[in-house]
């Protein structure tokens, strides 16, 4: 992903445009992985994301900007894995029992 951002920069794209492209690319990758995730776990992830970001796929570009992220920060975060995966999944068992 970082290489893709660098390529876009070399093409003369603006930082805002690159941030939007990278955010969407990150969301698209998320969809691919969620599509191969077991259904109940996928439902849980969507619910958590909706609670956190008001969107089942995670934060949109608009959400990130509205919450004070710069385009540079959005580009950087789209280029690295989620450091919170263990925390995210820690509530799955409880959620599953409540269903």
Rosetta blueprint (number, residue, H / E / L):
1 X L
2 X H
3 X H
4 X H
5 X H
6 X H
7 X H
8 X H
9 X H
10 X H
11 X L
12 X L
13 X L
14 X L
15 X H
16 X H
17 X H
18 X H
19 X H
20 X H
21 X H
22 X H
23 X H
24 X H
25 X H
26 X H
27 X H
28 X H
29 X H
30 X H
31 X H
32 X H
33 X H
34 X H
35 X H
36 X L
37 X L
38 X L
39 X H
40 X H
41 X H
42 X H
43 X H
44 X H
45 X H
46 X H
47 X H
48 X H
49 X H
50 X H
51 X H
52 X H
53 X H
54 X L
55 X L
56 X L
57 X L
58 X L
59 X L
60 X L
61 X H
62 X H
63 X H
64 X H
65 X H
66 X H
67 X L
68 X L
69 X L
70 X L
71 X H
72 X H
73 X H
74 X H
75 X H
76 X H
77 X H
78 X H
79 X L
80 X L
81 X L
82 X L
83 X L
84 X L
85 X H
86 X H
87 X H
88 X H
89 X H
90 X L
91 X L
92 X H
93 X H
94 X H
95 X H
96 X H
97 X H
98 X H
99 X L
